[in-house]
């Protein structure tokens, strides 16, 4: 597992098999997962000061990550 916080495995414990299955059959869901990972990585790089962002930019990314997490949770609930 990565040492980046908020990975999908941490956010959705016990649901990785369902995530992989849904990813394999739904390209839109797969794209959402990629976007979540990208946004999460950007936040992590900012938090660790590898690529610092303004507070406003980091807040916007956090809101985006939360919205993506909600989308993922809804898709898993419907699966």
Helices and strands as residue ranges (DSSP letters): H 8-11, H 16-25, H 27-47, H 55-78
